[in-house]
Amino acid sequence: MNSASMDIAASSAGALGLIAAGVVVVALLMSAFWMGARIRRREPGPPSPQEQPRLPEGGPVREVREAREPDEVPRSEHRLTPHELHGHGNSPTRTADSQERPRWTGGNSGSFGSGSSGGH
């Protein structure tokens, strides 16, 4: 066998390897599609109009705006663990006594370097 026939044999073996790899990839994709279709068939269908969510009797629920202030941590002789606090370790809040929203004072923009004189 001469070198030209060796080159042809090597290139045809490489081509056969690529074709085999392509067939394997196509087979994997087809099996994945088949499995997905099988799983999809087992899932329940979309809900009927009677199963759709409905508005409450009083109409849509609206956002509640209220001023909140932090709840004080109770004083105790022993160390409190998070589950002993109100809200189970979250920062508890309560409705504020005054529902008036805080406003910026006149002549003060409230940010540093905004160009405001800052003085009153």
PEHUQUI-V490232 format. One record per run of one state. SS is the DSSP state (2 for helix, 1 for strand, 0 for the rest). FROM is the first residue (numbers start at 1). TO is the last residue. If there is no record, write none. Layout:
ss->SS from->FROM to->TO
ss->SS from->FROM to->TO
This chain:
ss->0 from->1 to->2
ss->2 from->3 to->42
ss->0 from->43 to->48
ss->2 from->49 to->51
ss->0 from->52 to->67
ss->1 from->68 to->70
ss->0 from->71 to->81
ss->2 from->82 to->84
ss->0 from->85 to->92
ss->1 from->93 to->95
ss->0 from->96 to->120
